[in-house]
Amino acid sequence: MAVQQTFERKSIYKDFDLSFSRHPLTDDIGVKSDANAINQSLLSLVATNFYERPFQPQIGCNIRSLLFQPADPITVNDLRQAISETIGNYEPRVSLIDIFIEDRPDLNAYNLRITYRINNRNEASTLEVVLKRLR
């Protein structure tokens, strides 16, 4: 009788670290996995404007143009819609649960909280970012 062993993969998604930090043991480029990799990807998508990526001008969220609009519910709705469309189109590893945007007029910023579920997992993860109006 043969013994059957099954192995479960610990991390499903891996990306290299965009800070280009070195791994302390291998001196290779650092790696992010699972929720950290997806958080890095979501942050990159949200922070990217149209025409910033060479040969892929349609990828991006164009959030910077909305940050200088009047701070009202219409702008918050436009931000939510732009972020939702970008994540839905360009991040197939997640299912979006909620996008919460809080206006912080005293800081000229928006608090952004994206709640999502990693595909093939039951746990929800959250990315929190502060979007600032700087010039």
Secondary structure, 3 states (H helix, E strand, C coil): CCCCCCCCCCCCCEEECCCCCECCCCCCECEEECHHHHHHHHHHHHHCCCCCCCCCCCCCCCHHHHHCCCCCHHHHHHHHHHHHHHHHHHCCCEEEEEEEEEEECCCCEEEEEEEEEECCCCCEEEEEEEEECCC
